Amino acid sequence: IDFDLILEKVNDLNMLAGEGVAEIERMPGGARLRRPAPLPLTLYQNGIVMFDGPFRPYEDPCAQQCLQDIIDGYFPSELQRRYPDGI
């Protein structure tokens, strides 16, 4: 696993998603700035964990697909169900 490449691609995707950019959230009587909640991805020597979800070893096809999506410059396809309108 090329951790440097994965971190570089995650940083690229974060920039595309508007990392550090706040959105205006309208509320009764005014508005406030809201930053999107981060999507935690933890890389271990032998696998990954996304959100609070289960540990997935790198040999797991789902983990491989997730990392391949990131390396290819895409948000992981497994997030489409959770974020149908994008991140």
C-alpha positions as CSV (number, residue, x, y, z in Angstrom):
1,I,0.0,0.0,0.0
2,D,1.4,3.4,-1.1
3,F,0.3,5.5,1.9
4,D,1.9,8.6,0.5
5,L,-0.1,8.3,-2.7
6,I,-3.4,7.7,-0.9
7,L,-2.8,10.7,1.4
8,E,-2.0,12.9,-1.7
9,K,-5.2,11.7,-3.4
10,V,-7.3,12.3,-0.3
11,N,-5.9,15.8,0.0
12,D,-6.8,16.4,-3.7
13,L,-10.3,15.1,-3.1
14,N,-10.7,17.3,0.0
15,M,-9.7,20.4,-2.1
16,L,-12.3,19.5,-4.7
17,A,-14.9,19.1,-2.0
18,G,-14.1,22.6,-0.7
19,E,-12.1,21.8,2.4
20,G,-12.1,24.7,4.8
21,V,-15.0,26.4,3.0
22,A,-18.1,27.2,5.1
23,E,-21.7,27.3,3.8
24,I,-24.3,29.7,5.0
25,E,-27.0,27.9,7.0
26,R,-30.2,30.0,7.4
27,M,-31.9,29.9,10.7
28,P,-34.9,31.6,12.3
29,G,-33.7,35.1,13.0
30,G,-30.5,34.9,11.1
31,A,-27.8,32.7,9.7
32,R,-24.6,31.0,10.6
33,L,-21.6,29.5,8.9
34,R,-21.5,25.7,8.8
35,R,-18.6,23.6,7.8
36,P,-19.4,20.2,6.3
37,A,-18.8,17.3,8.7
38,P,-15.6,15.4,7.9
39,L,-15.6,11.8,6.7
40,P,-13.2,9.9,8.9
41,L,-11.0,7.4,7.1
42,T,-8.3,5.7,9.2
43,L,-5.5,3.9,7.5
44,Y,-3.7,1.1,9.4
45,Q,-0.8,-1.0,8.4
46,N,-3.1,-3.9,7.6
47,G,-6.5,-2.3,6.7
48,I,-8.9,0.7,6.9
49,V,-11.8,1.9,8.9
50,M,-14.3,4.5,7.5
51,F,-16.6,6.3,9.8
52,D,-17.1,4.1,12.9
53,G,-17.6,1.1,10.6
54,P,-15.9,-2.2,10.7
55,F,-12.2,-2.8,10.2
56,R,-11.6,-3.9,6.6
57,P,-8.3,-5.6,5.8
58,Y,-6.6,-4.5,2.6
59,E,-7.4,-8.0,1.1
60,D,-11.1,-7.3,1.4
61,P,-12.5,-6.5,-2.0
62,C,-14.6,-3.6,-0.6
63,A,-11.4,-2.0,0.9
64,Q,-9.6,-2.5,-2.3
65,Q,-12.4,-0.8,-4.3
66,C,-12.5,2.1,-1.8
67,L,-8.8,2.7,-2.1
68,Q,-8.8,2.3,-5.9
69,D,-11.5,4.9,-6.2
70,I,-9.4,7.3,-4.1
71,I,-6.3,6.6,-6.1
72,D,-8.2,7.1,-9.4
73,G,-9.3,10.5,-8.1
74,Y,-12.9,9.7,-7.2
75,F,-14.8,9.7,-4.0
76,P,-15.4,6.1,-2.9
77,S,-18.4,4.7,-4.7
78,E,-19.6,3.1,-1.5
79,L,-20.5,6.6,-0.3
80,Q,-23.1,7.1,-3.1
81,R,-25.8,5.5,-1.0
82,R,-25.1,7.7,2.0
83,Y,-24.5,10.9,-0.1
84,P,-26.7,10.5,-3.2
85,D,-26.3,14.3,-4.0
86,G,-22.5,14.2,-3.6
87,I,-20.3,15.3,-0.8
